[in-house]
Amino acid sequence: MRFDRYVVAYDIANTKRRNRIYKLLKSWGERVNYSVFECEIRKGKLKVLRKEIRKLIKRSEDVVIYYPLCLNCLAGVVSDGMAISRNLNRILVTV
């Protein structure tokens, strides 16, 4: 089974909608910052996630951005501060 990785970042104006987006994304990926998730999504399922998110947001006030992230790019991610554990194709890596 093939997976694609995405960084999903959001800016949601309303607390109720923001909490719903958080809960949804928590089931799809790993929170790496306050409003940023890394999601490993089965090939072709990004459309499903986007459809679910569009049901929850108010398009005139909110924004959700999906950044594709290749494995080579993910392996090169660096961070300062608290370490984040990442699962690269089922291999745990801490950066």
PyMOL Python script that loads the backbone (N, CA, C, O; Angstrom):
from pymol import cmd

cmd.read_pdbstr("""\
ATOM      1  N   MET A   1       0.846  -1.183   0.000  1.00  0.00           N
ATOM      2  CA  MET A   1       0.000   0.000   0.000  1.00  0.00           C
ATOM      3  C   MET A   1       0.892   1.248   0.000  1.00  0.00           C
ATOM      4  O   MET A   1       1.814   1.351   0.810  1.00  0.00           O
ATOM      5  N   ARG A   2       0.628   2.169  -0.881  1.00  0.00           N
ATOM      6  CA  ARG A   2       1.446   3.376  -1.026  1.00  0.00           C
ATOM      7  C   ARG A   2       0.821   4.546  -0.268  1.00  0.00           C
ATOM      8  O   ARG A   2      -0.396   4.729  -0.266  1.00  0.00           O
ATOM      9  N   PHE A   3       1.677   5.324   0.368  1.00  0.00           N
ATOM     10  CA  PHE A   3       1.238   6.495   1.112  1.00  0.00           C
ATOM     11  C   PHE A   3       1.953   7.728   0.597  1.00  0.00           C
ATOM     12  O   PHE A   3       3.089   7.655   0.128  1.00  0.00           O
ATOM     13  N   ASP A   4       1.280   8.851   0.689  1.00  0.00           N
ATOM     14  CA  ASP A   4       1.884  10.152   0.422  1.00  0.00           C
ATOM     15  C   ASP A   4       1.905  10.918   1.734  1.00  0.00           C
ATOM     16  O   ASP A   4       1.064  10.697   2.605  1.00  0.00           O
ATOM     17  N   ARG A   5       2.857  11.809   1.869  1.00  0.00           N
ATOM     18  CA  ARG A   5       2.952  12.632   3.075  1.00  0.00           C
ATOM     19  C   ARG A   5       2.593  14.070   2.739  1.00  0.00           C
ATOM     20  O   ARG A   5       2.950  14.589   1.681  1.00  0.00           O
ATOM     21  N   TYR A   6       1.880  14.700   3.661  1.00  0.00           N
ATOM     22  CA  TYR A   6       1.504  16.102   3.525  1.00  0.00           C
ATOM     23  C   TYR A   6       1.695  16.808   4.850  1.00  0.00           C
ATOM     24  O   TYR A   6       1.461  16.241   5.918  1.00  0.00           O
ATOM     25  N   VAL A   7       2.123  18.048   4.763  1.00  0.00           N
ATOM     26  CA  VAL A   7       2.047  18.953   5.897  1.00  0.00           C
ATOM     27  C   VAL A   7       0.746  19.709   5.700  1.00  0.00           C
ATOM     28  O   VAL A   7       0.525  20.315   4.652  1.00  0.00           O
ATOM     29  N   VAL A   8      -0.115  19.673   6.709  1.00  0.00           N
ATOM     30  CA  VAL A   8      -1.394  20.364   6.645  1.00  0.00           C
ATOM     31  C   VAL A   8      -1.370  21.462   7.694  1.00  0.00           C
ATOM     32  O   VAL A   8      -1.261  21.193   8.890  1.00  0.00           O
ATOM     33  N   ALA A   9      -1.474  22.698   7.232  1.00  0.00           N
ATOM     34  CA  ALA A   9      -1.452  23.853   8.125  1.00  0.00           C
ATOM     35  C   ALA A   9      -2.784  24.576   8.018  1.00  0.00           C
ATOM     36  O   ALA A   9      -3.364  24.679   6.937  1.00  0.00           O
ATOM     37  N   TYR A  10      -3.263  25.076   9.150  1.00  0.00           N
ATOM     38  CA  TYR A  10      -4.563  25.738   9.119  1.00  0.00           C
ATOM     39  C   TYR A  10      -4.567  26.997   9.974  1.00  0.00           C
ATOM     40  O   TYR A  10      -3.828  27.123  10.950  1.00  0.00           O
ATOM     41  N   ASP A  11      -5.429  27.918   9.568  1.00  0.00           N
ATOM     42  CA  ASP A  11      -5.710  29.145  10.316  1.00  0.00           C
ATOM     43  C   ASP A  11      -7.227  29.270  10.323  1.00  0.00           C
ATOM     44  O   ASP A  11      -7.835  29.682   9.335  1.00  0.00           O
ATOM     45  N   ILE A  12      -7.821  28.911  11.442  1.00  0.00           N
ATOM     46  CA  ILE A  12      -9.272  28.860  11.566  1.00  0.00           C
ATOM     47  C   ILE A  12      -9.701  29.948  12.544  1.00  0.00           C
ATOM     48  O   ILE A  12      -9.231  29.987  13.681  1.00  0.00           O
ATOM     49  N   ALA A  13     -10.587  30.824  12.103  1.00  0.00           N
ATOM     50  CA  ALA A  13     -10.972  32.001  12.886  1.00  0.00           C
ATOM     51  C   ALA A  13     -11.816  31.670  14.112  1.00  0.00           C
ATOM     52  O   ALA A  13     -11.695  32.341  15.138  1.00  0.00           O
ATOM     53  N   ASN A  14     -12.651  30.668  14.027  1.00  0.00           N
ATOM     54  CA  ASN A  14     -13.620  30.348  15.077  1.00  0.00           C
ATOM     55  C   ASN A  14     -13.135  29.162  15.917  1.00  0.00           C
ATOM     56  O   ASN A  14     -12.705  28.147  15.369  1.00  0.00           O
ATOM     57  N   THR A  15     -13.206  29.290  17.233  1.00  0.00           N
ATOM     58  CA  THR A  15     -12.707  28.241  18.131  1.00  0.00           C
ATOM     59  C   THR A  15     -13.422  26.916  17.920  1.00  0.00           C
ATOM     60  O   THR A  15     -12.775  25.869  17.903  1.00  0.00           O
ATOM     61  N   LYS A  16     -14.721  26.935  17.761  1.00  0.00           N
ATOM     62  CA  LYS A  16     -15.484  25.697  17.567  1.00  0.00           C
ATOM     63  C   LYS A  16     -15.046  24.982  16.282  1.00  0.00           C
ATOM     64  O   LYS A  16     -14.825  23.771  16.280  1.00  0.00           O
ATOM     65  N   ARG A  17     -14.925  25.740  15.201  1.00  0.00           N
ATOM     66  CA  ARG A  17     -14.468  25.141  13.938  1.00  0.00           C
ATOM     67  C   ARG A  17     -13.022  24.667  14.055  1.00  0.00           C
ATOM     68  O   ARG A  17     -12.671  23.605  13.542  1.00  0.00           O
ATOM     69  N   ARG A  18     -12.182  25.456  14.730  1.00  0.00           N
ATOM     70  CA  ARG A  18     -10.774  25.090  14.904  1.00  0.00           C
ATOM     71  C   ARG A  18     -10.658  23.770  15.667  1.00  0.00           C
ATOM     72  O   ARG A  18      -9.847  22.917  15.306  1.00  0.00           O
ATOM     73  N   ASN A  19     -11.456  23.597  16.713  1.00  0.00           N
ATOM     74  CA  ASN A  19     -11.429  22.343  17.477  1.00  0.00           C
ATOM     75  C   ASN A  19     -11.883  21.159  16.631  1.00  0.00           C
ATOM     76  O   ASN A  19     -11.343  20.060  16.761  1.00  0.00           O
ATOM     77  N   ARG A  20     -12.858  21.373  15.778  1.00  0.00           N
ATOM     78  CA  ARG A  20     -13.324  20.288  14.893  1.00  0.00           C
ATOM     79  C   ARG A  20     -12.245  19.889  13.892  1.00  0.00           C
ATOM     80  O   ARG A  20     -12.038  18.704  13.630  1.00  0.00           O
ATOM     81  N   ILE A  21     -11.560  20.886  13.334  1.00  0.00           N
ATOM     82  CA  ILE A  21     -10.465  20.599  12.398  1.00  0.00           C
ATOM     83  C   ILE A  21      -9.354  19.847  13.111  1.00  0.00           C
ATOM     84  O   ILE A  21      -8.816  18.875  12.583  1.00  0.00           O
ATOM     85  N   TYR A  22      -9.009  20.303  14.322  1.00  0.00           N
ATOM     86  CA  TYR A  22      -7.976  19.626  15.109  1.00  0.00           C
ATOM     87  C   TYR A  22      -8.334  18.152  15.317  1.00  0.00           C
ATOM     88  O   TYR A  22      -7.501  17.275  15.086  1.00  0.00           O
ATOM     89  N   LYS A  23      -9.560  17.877  15.747  1.00  0.00           N
ATOM     90  CA  LYS A  23      -9.980  16.496  16.001  1.00  0.00           C
ATOM     91  C   LYS A  23      -9.939  15.651  14.733  1.00  0.00           C
ATOM     92  O   LYS A  23      -9.536  14.488  14.765  1.00  0.00           O
ATOM     93  N   LEU A  24     -10.360  16.243  13.617  1.00  0.00           N
ATOM     94  CA  LEU A  24     -10.322  15.522  12.351  1.00  0.00           C
ATOM     95  C   LEU A  24      -8.881  15.202  11.956  1.00  0.00           C
ATOM     96  O   LEU A  24      -8.562  14.058  11.632  1.00  0.00           O
ATOM     97  N   LEU A  25      -8.015  16.210  11.983  1.00  0.00           N
ATOM     98  CA  LEU A  25      -6.633  15.997  11.558  1.00  0.00           C
ATOM     99  C   LEU A  25      -5.888  15.050  12.492  1.00  0.00           C
ATOM    100  O   LEU A  25      -4.990  14.333  12.051  1.00  0.00           O
ATOM    101  N   LYS A  26      -6.243  15.035  13.757  1.00  0.00           N
ATOM    102  CA  LYS A  26      -5.621  14.129  14.713  1.00  0.00           C
ATOM    103  C   LYS A  26      -5.845  12.675  14.298  1.00  0.00           C
ATOM    104  O   LYS A  26      -5.013  11.810  14.575  1.00  0.00           O
ATOM    105  N   SER A  27      -6.957  12.413  13.643  1.00  0.00           N
ATOM    106  CA  SER A  27      -7.228  11.045  13.182  1.00  0.00           C
ATOM    107  C   SER A  27      -6.502  10.725  11.870  1.00  0.00           C
ATOM    108  O   SER A  27      -6.430   9.564  11.468  1.00  0.00           O
ATOM    109  N   TRP A  28      -5.972  11.740  11.211  1.00  0.00           N
ATOM    110  CA  TRP A  28      -5.280  11.553   9.934  1.00  0.00           C
ATOM    111  C   TRP A  28      -3.762  11.626  10.056  1.00  0.00           C
ATOM    112  O   TRP A  28      -3.049  11.103   9.200  1.00  0.00           O
ATOM    113  N   GLY A  29      -3.258  12.270  11.111  1.00  0.00           N
ATOM    114  CA  GLY A  29      -1.820  12.469  11.193  1.00  0.00           C
ATOM    115  C   GLY A  29      -1.351  12.844  12.579  1.00  0.00           C
ATOM    116  O   GLY A  29      -2.038  12.628  13.577  1.00  0.00           O
ATOM    117  N   GLU A  30      -0.157  13.414  12.610  1.00  0.00           N
ATOM    118  CA  GLU A  30       0.521  13.745  13.851  1.00  0.00           C
ATOM    119  C   GLU A  30       0.698  15.262  13.958  1.00  0.00           C
ATOM    120  O   GLU A  30       1.195  15.906  13.034  1.00  0.00           O
ATOM    121  N   ARG A  31       0.291  15.813  15.081  1.00  0.00           N
ATOM    122  CA  ARG A  31       0.436  17.256  15.298  1.00  0.00           C
ATOM    123  C   ARG A  31       1.901  17.569  15.583  1.00  0.00           C
ATOM    124  O   ARG A  31       2.506  16.983  16.480  1.00  0.00           O
ATOM    125  N   VAL A  32       2.469  18.500  14.811  1.00  0.00           N
ATOM    126  CA  VAL A  32       3.868  18.872  14.998  1.00  0.00           C
ATOM    127  C   VAL A  32       4.019  20.318  15.458  1.00  0.00           C
ATOM    128  O   VAL A  32       5.112  20.737  15.838  1.00  0.00           O
ATOM    129  N   ASN A  33       2.945  21.072  15.426  1.00  0.00           N
ATOM    130  CA  ASN A  33       2.925  22.439  15.918  1.00  0.00           C
ATOM    131  C   ASN A  33       1.473  22.787  16.196  1.00  0.00           C
ATOM    132  O   ASN A  33       0.580  21.989  15.909  1.00  0.00           O
ATOM    133  N   TYR A  34       1.226  23.963  16.748  1.00  0.00           N
ATOM    134  CA  TYR A  34      -0.119  24.316  17.190  1.00  0.00           C
ATOM    135  C   TYR A  34      -1.170  24.106  16.099  1.00  0.00           C
ATOM    136  O   TYR A  34      -2.224  23.533  16.372  1.00  0.00           O
ATOM    137  N   SER A  35      -0.914  24.546  14.902  1.00  0.00           N
ATOM    138  CA  SER A  35      -1.895  24.399  13.824  1.00  0.00           C
ATOM    139  C   SER A  35      -1.277  23.740  12.592  1.00  0.00           C
ATOM    140  O   SER A  35      -1.602  24.086  11.456  1.00  0.00           O
ATOM    141  N   VAL A  36      -0.381  22.783  12.840  1.00  0.00           N
ATOM    142  CA  VAL A  36       0.313  22.087  11.754  1.00  0.00           C
ATOM    143  C   VAL A  36       0.353  20.588  12.053  1.00  0.00           C
ATOM    144  O   VAL A  36       0.730  20.164  13.145  1.00  0.00           O
ATOM    145  N   PHE A  37      -0.044  19.803  11.056  1.00  0.00           N
ATOM    146  CA  PHE A  37      -0.008  18.348  11.160  1.00  0.00           C
ATOM    147  C   PHE A  37       0.828  17.777  10.030  1.00  0.00           C
ATOM    148  O   PHE A  37       0.860  18.331   8.931  1.00  0.00           O
ATOM    149  N   GLU A  38       1.509  16.661  10.301  1.00  0.00           N
ATOM    150  CA  GLU A  38       2.122  15.852   9.256  1.00  0.00           C
ATOM    151  C   GLU A  38       1.219  14.636   9.104  1.00  0.00           C
ATOM    152  O   GLU A  38       0.962  13.915  10.067  1.00  0.00           O
ATOM    153  N   CYS A  39       0.746  14.421   7.893  1.00  0.00           N
ATOM    154  CA  CYS A  39      -0.198  13.332   7.643  1.00  0.00           C
ATOM    155  C   CYS A  39       0.371  12.366   6.620  1.00  0.00           C
ATOM    156  O   CYS A  39       0.860  12.772   5.565  1.00  0.00           O
ATOM    157  N   GLU A  40       0.303  11.091   6.941  1.00  0.00           N
ATOM    158  CA  GLU A  40       0.649  10.039   5.996  1.00  0.00           C
ATOM    159  C   GLU A  40      -0.677   9.526   5.453  1.00  0.00           C
ATOM    160  O   GLU A  40      -1.441   8.873   6.164  1.00  0.00           O
ATOM    161  N   ILE A  41      -0.940   9.826   4.197  1.00  0.00           N
ATOM    162  CA  ILE A  41      -2.257   9.582   3.611  1.00  0.00           C
ATOM    163  C   ILE A  41      -2.148   8.529   2.526  1.00  0.00           C
ATOM    164  O   ILE A  41      -1.300   8.618   1.638  1.00  0.00           O
ATOM    165  N   ARG A  42      -3.010   7.535   2.607  1.00  0.00           N
ATOM    166  CA  ARG A  42      -3.032   6.489   1.579  1.00  0.00           C
ATOM    167  C   ARG A  42      -3.195   7.135   0.212  1.00  0.00           C
ATOM    168  O   ARG A  42      -3.984   8.066   0.049  1.00  0.00           O
ATOM    169  N   LYS A  43      -2.465   6.649  -0.749  1.00  0.00           N
ATOM    170  CA  LYS A  43      -2.477   7.190  -2.110  1.00  0.00           C
ATOM    171  C   LYS A  43      -3.905   7.408  -2.590  1.00  0.00           C
ATOM    172  O   LYS A  43      -4.726   6.492  -2.561  1.00  0.00           O
ATOM    173  N   GLY A  44      -4.195   8.628  -3.033  1.00  0.00           N
ATOM    174  CA  GLY A  44      -5.501   8.954  -3.582  1.00  0.00           C
ATOM    175  C   GLY A  44      -6.536   9.393  -2.560  1.00  0.00           C
ATOM    176  O   GLY A  44      -7.656   9.725  -2.948  1.00  0.00           O
ATOM    177  N   LYS A  45      -6.214   9.410  -1.269  1.00  0.00           N
ATOM    178  CA  LYS A  45      -7.191   9.740  -0.238  1.00  0.00           C
ATOM    179  C   LYS A  45      -7.156  11.205   0.192  1.00  0.00           C
ATOM    180  O   LYS A  45      -7.929  11.603   1.063  1.00  0.00           O
ATOM    181  N   LEU A  46      -6.277  12.013  -0.398  1.00  0.00           N
ATOM    182  CA  LEU A  46      -6.248  13.434  -0.059  1.00  0.00           C
ATOM    183  C   LEU A  46      -7.589  14.087  -0.371  1.00  0.00           C
ATOM    184  O   LEU A  46      -8.038  14.961   0.371  1.00  0.00           O
ATOM    185  N   LYS A  47      -8.226  13.679  -1.449  1.00  0.00           N
ATOM    186  CA  LYS A  47      -9.539  14.229  -1.808  1.00  0.00           C
ATOM    187  C   LYS A  47     -10.561  13.993  -0.709  1.00  0.00           C
ATOM    188  O   LYS A  47     -11.400  14.855  -0.447  1.00  0.00           O
ATOM    189  N   VAL A  48     -10.499  12.839  -0.068  1.00  0.00           N
ATOM    190  CA  VAL A  48     -11.421  12.513   1.020  1.00  0.00           C
ATOM    191  C   VAL A  48     -11.199  13.456   2.193  1.00  0.00           C
ATOM    192  O   VAL A  48     -12.157  14.000   2.743  1.00  0.00           O
ATOM    193  N   LEU A  49      -9.944  13.652   2.580  1.00  0.00           N
ATOM    194  CA  LEU A  49      -9.619  14.568   3.676  1.00  0.00           C
ATOM    195  C   LEU A  49     -10.079  15.982   3.356  1.00  0.00           C
ATOM    196  O   LEU A  49     -10.691  16.643   4.195  1.00  0.00           O
ATOM    197  N   ARG A  50      -9.790  16.446   2.153  1.00  0.00           N
ATOM    198  CA  ARG A  50     -10.186  17.813   1.778  1.00  0.00           C
ATOM    199  C   ARG A  50     -11.701  17.981   1.804  1.00  0.00           C
ATOM    200  O   ARG A  50     -12.202  19.025   2.225  1.00  0.00           O
ATOM    201  N   LYS A  51     -12.419  16.986   1.367  1.00  0.00           N
ATOM    202  CA  LYS A  51     -13.882  17.054   1.390  1.00  0.00           C
ATOM    203  C   LYS A  51     -14.395  17.163   2.820  1.00  0.00           C
ATOM    204  O   LYS A  51     -15.302  17.948   3.099  1.00  0.00           O
ATOM    205  N   GLU A  52     -13.817  16.378   3.725  1.00  0.00           N
ATOM    206  CA  GLU A  52     -14.217  16.436   5.129  1.00  0.00           C
ATOM    207  C   GLU A  52     -13.908  17.809   5.728  1.00  0.00           C
ATOM    208  O   GLU A  52     -14.711  18.356   6.484  1.00  0.00           O
ATOM    209  N   ILE A  53     -12.757  18.356   5.394  1.00  0.00           N
ATOM    210  CA  ILE A  53     -12.373  19.668   5.930  1.00  0.00           C
ATOM    211  C   ILE A  53     -13.269  20.766   5.381  1.00  0.00           C
ATOM    212  O   ILE A  53     -13.677  21.662   6.120  1.00  0.00           O
ATOM    213  N   ARG A  54     -13.578  20.704   4.089  1.00  0.00           N
ATOM    214  CA  ARG A  54     -14.446  21.738   3.494  1.00  0.00           C
ATOM    215  C   ARG A  54     -15.822  21.777   4.145  1.00  0.00           C
ATOM    216  O   ARG A  54     -16.466  22.826   4.172  1.00  0.00           O
ATOM    217  N   LYS A  55     -16.276  20.645   4.668  1.00  0.00           N
ATOM    218  CA  LYS A  55     -17.557  20.620   5.381  1.00  0.00           C
ATOM    219  C   LYS A  55     -17.493  21.382   6.707  1.00  0.00           C
ATOM    220  O   LYS A  55     -18.518  21.846   7.207  1.00  0.00           O
ATOM    221  N   LEU A  56     -16.291  21.511   7.277  1.00  0.00           N
ATOM    222  CA  LEU A  56     -16.135  22.092   8.607  1.00  0.00           C
ATOM    223  C   LEU A  56     -15.724  23.559   8.618  1.00  0.00           C
ATOM    224  O   LEU A  56     -15.953  24.259   9.605  1.00  0.00           O
ATOM    225  N   ILE A  57     -15.119  24.030   7.531  1.00  0.00           N
ATOM    226  CA  ILE A  57     -14.599  25.394   7.552  1.00  0.00           C
ATOM    227  C   ILE A  57     -15.577  26.388   6.929  1.00  0.00           C
ATOM    228  O   ILE A  57     -16.508  26.018   6.213  1.00  0.00           O
ATOM    229  N   LYS A  58     -15.335  27.637   7.226  1.00  0.00           N
ATOM    230  CA  LYS A  58     -16.041  28.731   6.574  1.00  0.00           C
ATOM    231  C   LYS A  58     -15.037  29.339   5.600  1.00  0.00           C
ATOM    232  O   LYS A  58     -14.099  30.016   6.020  1.00  0.00           O
ATOM    233  N   ARG A  59     -15.227  29.106   4.321  1.00  0.00           N
ATOM    234  CA  ARG A  59     -14.222  29.440   3.311  1.00  0.00           C
ATOM    235  C   ARG A  59     -13.914  30.928   3.221  1.00  0.00           C
ATOM    236  O   ARG A  59     -12.848  31.306   2.736  1.00  0.00           O
ATOM    237  N   SER A  60     -14.825  31.777   3.677  1.00  0.00           N
ATOM    238  CA  SER A  60     -14.568  33.218   3.634  1.00  0.00           C
ATOM    239  C   SER A  60     -13.721  33.693   4.813  1.00  0.00           C
ATOM    240  O   SER A  60     -13.253  34.831   4.812  1.00  0.00           O
ATOM    241  N   GLU A  61     -13.516  32.832   5.827  1.00  0.00           N
ATOM    242  CA  GLU A  61     -12.762  33.223   7.020  1.00  0.00           C
ATOM    243  C   GLU A  61     -11.566  32.322   7.326  1.00  0.00           C
ATOM    244  O   GLU A  61     -10.607  32.765   7.959  1.00  0.00           O
ATOM    245  N   ASP A  62     -11.610  31.088   6.894  1.00  0.00           N
ATOM    246  CA  ASP A  62     -10.617  30.092   7.283  1.00  0.00           C
ATOM    247  C   ASP A  62      -9.740  29.700   6.097  1.00  0.00           C
ATOM    248  O   ASP A  62     -10.098  29.910   4.938  1.00  0.00           O
ATOM    249  N   VAL A  63      -8.589  29.127   6.418  1.00  0.00           N
ATOM    250  CA  VAL A  63      -7.714  28.605   5.365  1.00  0.00           C
ATOM    251  C   VAL A  63      -7.053  27.326   5.866  1.00  0.00           C
ATOM    252  O   VAL A  63      -6.629  27.237   7.018  1.00  0.00           O
ATOM    253  N   VAL A  64      -6.974  26.331   4.971  1.00  0.00           N
ATOM    254  CA  VAL A  64      -6.243  25.094   5.226  1.00  0.00           C
ATOM    255  C   VAL A  64      -5.354  24.875   4.001  1.00  0.00           C
ATOM    256  O   VAL A  64      -5.825  24.900   2.864  1.00  0.00           O
ATOM    257  N   ILE A  65      -4.062  24.660   4.252  1.00  0.00           N
ATOM    258  CA  ILE A  65      -3.099  24.502   3.157  1.00  0.00           C
ATOM    259  C   ILE A  65      -2.456  23.119   3.270  1.00  0.00           C
ATOM    260  O   ILE A  65      -2.098  22.676   4.362  1.00  0.00           O
ATOM    261  N   TYR A  66      -2.318  22.449   2.136  1.00  0.00           N
ATOM    262  CA  TYR A  66      -1.765  21.097   2.066  1.00  0.00           C
ATOM    263  C   TYR A  66      -0.448  21.156   1.285  1.00  0.00           C
ATOM    264  O   TYR A  66      -0.443  21.459   0.092  1.00  0.00           O
ATOM    265  N   TYR A  67       0.650  20.869   1.955  1.00  0.00           N
ATOM    266  CA  TYR A  67       1.961  20.875   1.314  1.00  0.00           C
ATOM    267  C   TYR A  67       2.412  19.423   1.127  1.00  0.00           C
ATOM    268  O   TYR A  67       2.577  18.703   2.111  1.00  0.00           O
ATOM    269  N   PRO A  68       2.616  18.981  -0.125  1.00  0.00           N
ATOM    270  CA  PRO A  68       3.142  17.628  -0.317  1.00  0.00           C
ATOM    271  C   PRO A  68       4.584  17.569   0.184  1.00  0.00           C
ATOM    272  O   PRO A  68       5.337  18.534   0.053  1.00  0.00           O
ATOM    273  N   LEU A  69       4.953  16.439   0.754  1.00  0.00           N
ATOM    274  CA  LEU A  69       6.282  16.302   1.338  1.00  0.00           C
ATOM    275  C   LEU A  69       6.854  14.950   0.945  1.00  0.00           C
ATOM    276  O   LEU A  69       6.377  13.910   1.400  1.00  0.00           O
ATOM    277  N   CYS A  70       7.875  14.965   0.102  1.00  0.00           N
ATOM    278  CA  CYS A  70       8.500  13.708  -0.317  1.00  0.00           C
ATOM    279  C   CYS A  70       9.371  13.162   0.816  1.00  0.00           C
ATOM    280  O   CYS A  70       9.745  13.901   1.726  1.00  0.00           O
ATOM    281  N   LEU A  71       9.688  11.877   0.757  1.00  0.00           N
ATOM    282  CA  LEU A  71      10.487  11.260   1.819  1.00  0.00           C
ATOM    283  C   LEU A  71      11.872  11.875   1.927  1.00  0.00           C
ATOM    284  O   LEU A  71      12.392  12.034   3.032  1.00  0.00           O
ATOM    285  N   ASN A  72      12.478  12.223   0.795  1.00  0.00           N
ATOM    286  CA  ASN A  72      13.791  12.865   0.843  1.00  0.00           C
ATOM    287  C   ASN A  72      13.708  14.211   1.543  1.00  0.00           C
ATOM    288  O   ASN A  72      14.590  14.570   2.323  1.00  0.00           O
ATOM    289  N   CYS A  73      12.638  14.957   1.260  1.00  0.00           N
ATOM    290  CA  CYS A  73      12.449  16.256   1.918  1.00  0.00           C
ATOM    291  C   CYS A  73      12.208  16.069   3.404  1.00  0.00           C
ATOM    292  O   CYS A  73      12.758  16.808   4.220  1.00  0.00           O
ATOM    293  N   LEU A  74      11.397  15.098   3.760  1.00  0.00           N
ATOM    294  CA  LEU A  74      11.086  14.850   5.165  1.00  0.00           C
ATOM    295  C   LEU A  74      12.337  14.452   5.941  1.00  0.00           C
ATOM    296  O   LEU A  74      12.525  14.872   7.083  1.00  0.00           O
ATOM    297  N   ALA A  75      13.183  13.647   5.324  1.00  0.00           N
ATOM    298  CA  ALA A  75      14.419  13.222   5.987  1.00  0.00           C
ATOM    299  C   ALA A  75      15.342  14.410   6.252  1.00  0.00           C
ATOM    300  O   ALA A  75      16.176  14.358   7.156  1.00  0.00           O
ATOM    301  N   GLY A  76      15.197  15.474   5.472  1.00  0.00           N
ATOM    302  CA  GLY A  76      16.036  16.660   5.642  1.00  0.00           C
ATOM    303  C   GLY A  76      15.459  17.711   6.574  1.00  0.00           C
ATOM    304  O   GLY A  76      16.070  18.762   6.766  1.00  0.00           O
ATOM    305  N   VAL A  77      14.287  17.449   7.162  1.00  0.00           N
ATOM    306  CA  VAL A  77      13.664  18.419   8.067  1.00  0.00           C
ATOM    307  C   VAL A  77      14.511  18.542   9.323  1.00  0.00           C
ATOM    308  O   VAL A  77      14.932  17.539   9.900  1.00  0.00           O
ATOM    309  N   VAL A  78      14.753  19.760   9.737  1.00  0.00           N
ATOM    310  CA  VAL A  78      15.448  20.023  10.995  1.00  0.00           C
ATOM    311  C   VAL A  78      14.567  20.916  11.849  1.00  0.00           C
ATOM    312  O   VAL A  78      13.729  21.653  11.331  1.00  0.00           O
ATOM    313  N   SER A  79      14.757  20.849  13.143  1.00  0.00           N
ATOM    314  CA  SER A  79      13.990  21.700  14.043  1.00  0.00           C
ATOM    315  C   SER A  79      14.874  22.154  15.188  1.00  0.00           C
ATOM    316  O   SER A  79      15.877  21.512  15.499  1.00  0.00           O
ATOM    317  N   ASP A  80      14.514  23.230  15.799  1.00  0.00           N
ATOM    318  CA  ASP A  80      15.181  23.732  16.984  1.00  0.00           C
ATOM    319  C   ASP A  80      14.189  23.668  18.131  1.00  0.00           C
ATOM    320  O   ASP A  80      12.991  23.868  17.932  1.00  0.00           O
ATOM    321  N   GLY A  81      14.669  23.396  19.300  1.00  0.00           N
ATOM    322  CA  GLY A  81      13.770  23.267  20.442  1.00  0.00           C
ATOM    323  C   GLY A  81      13.439  21.807  20.680  1.00  0.00           C
ATOM    324  O   GLY A  81      14.273  20.929  20.462  1.00  0.00           O
ATOM    325  N   MET A  82      12.225  21.551  21.127  1.00  0.00           N
ATOM    326  CA  MET A  82      11.804  20.187  21.472  1.00  0.00           C
ATOM    327  C   MET A  82      11.873  19.273  20.255  1.00  0.00           C
ATOM    328  O   MET A  82      11.429  19.645  19.168  1.00  0.00           O
ATOM    329  N   ALA A  83      12.424  18.087  20.437  1.00  0.00           N
ATOM    330  CA  ALA A  83      12.537  17.117  19.342  1.00  0.00           C
ATOM    331  C   ALA A  83      11.165  16.558  19.002  1.00  0.00           C
ATOM    332  O   ALA A  83      10.325  16.371  19.883  1.00  0.00           O
ATOM    333  N   ILE A  84      10.944  16.295  17.730  1.00  0.00           N
ATOM    334  CA  ILE A  84       9.700  15.717  17.237  1.00  0.00           C
ATOM    335  C   ILE A  84      10.037  14.355  16.655  1.00  0.00           C
ATOM    336  O   ILE A  84      10.947  14.238  15.834  1.00  0.00           O
ATOM    337  N   SER A  85       9.314  13.329  17.070  1.00  0.00           N
ATOM    338  CA  SER A  85       9.507  11.995  16.501  1.00  0.00           C
ATOM    339  C   SER A  85       8.687  11.888  15.233  1.00  0.00           C
ATOM    340  O   SER A  85       7.520  12.280  15.205  1.00  0.00           O
ATOM    341  N   ARG A  86       9.294  11.359  14.185  1.00  0.00           N
ATOM    342  CA  ARG A  86       8.601  11.178  12.915  1.00  0.00           C
ATOM    343  C   ARG A  86       8.712   9.729  12.491  1.00  0.00           C
ATOM    344  O   ARG A  86       9.743   9.088  12.696  1.00  0.00           O
ATOM    345  N   ASN A  87       7.653   9.222  11.903  1.00  0.00           N
ATOM    346  CA  ASN A  87       7.619   7.860  11.414  1.00  0.00           C
ATOM    347  C   ASN A  87       7.791   7.916   9.897  1.00  0.00           C
ATOM    348  O   ASN A  87       6.847   8.238   9.176  1.00  0.00           O
ATOM    349  N   LEU A  88       8.989   7.604   9.413  1.00  0.00           N
ATOM    350  CA  LEU A  88       9.262   7.614   7.969  1.00  0.00           C
ATOM    351  C   LEU A  88       9.071   6.203   7.433  1.00  0.00           C
ATOM    352  O   LEU A  88       9.937   5.341   7.585  1.00  0.00           O
ATOM    353  N   ASN A  89       7.918   5.985   6.802  1.00  0.00           N
ATOM    354  CA  ASN A  89       7.601   4.644   6.281  1.00  0.00           C
ATOM    355  C   ASN A  89       7.808   3.573   7.337  1.00  0.00           C
ATOM    356  O   ASN A  89       8.462   2.556   7.106  1.00  0.00           O
ATOM    357  N   ARG A  90       7.243   3.825   8.477  1.00  0.00           N
ATOM    358  CA  ARG A  90       7.252   2.877   9.587  1.00  0.00           C
ATOM    359  C   ARG A  90       8.617   2.770  10.271  1.00  0.00           C
ATOM    360  O   ARG A  90       8.805   1.877  11.097  1.00  0.00           O
ATOM    361  N   ILE A  91       9.571   3.646   9.959  1.00  0.00           N
ATOM    362  CA  ILE A  91      10.859   3.678  10.646  1.00  0.00           C
ATOM    363  C   ILE A  91      10.880   4.945  11.484  1.00  0.00           C
ATOM    364  O   ILE A  91      10.765   6.044  10.941  1.00  0.00           O
ATOM    365  N   LEU A  92      11.022   4.814  12.773  1.00  0.00           N
ATOM    366  CA  LEU A  92      10.960   5.967  13.675  1.00  0.00           C
ATOM    367  C   LEU A  92      12.270   6.744  13.629  1.00  0.00           C
ATOM    368  O   LEU A  92      13.348   6.183  13.826  1.00  0.00           O
ATOM    369  N   VAL A  93      12.159   8.042  13.367  1.00  0.00           N
ATOM    370  CA  VAL A  93      13.325   8.917  13.300  1.00  0.00           C
ATOM    371  C   VAL A  93      13.052  10.124  14.183  1.00  0.00           C
ATOM    372  O   VAL A  93      11.964  10.696  14.122  1.00  0.00           O
ATOM    373  N   THR A  94      14.016  10.521  15.000  1.00  0.00           N
ATOM    374  CA  THR A  94      13.880  11.714  15.818  1.00  0.00           C
ATOM    375  C   THR A  94      14.831  12.768  15.275  1.00  0.00           C
ATOM    376  O   THR A  94      16.018  12.512  15.071  1.00  0.00           O
ATOM    377  N   VAL A  95      14.284  13.969  15.041  1.00  0.00           N
ATOM    378  CA  VAL A  95      15.115  15.078  14.543  1.00  0.00           C
ATOM    379  C   VAL A  95      15.193  16.145  15.600  1.00  0.00           C
ATOM    380  O   VAL A  95      15.842  17.171  15.395  1.00  0.00           O
TER     381      VAL A  95
END
""", "prot")
cmd.dss("prot")
cmd.show_as("cartoon", "prot")
cmd.util.cbc("prot")
cmd.orient("prot")
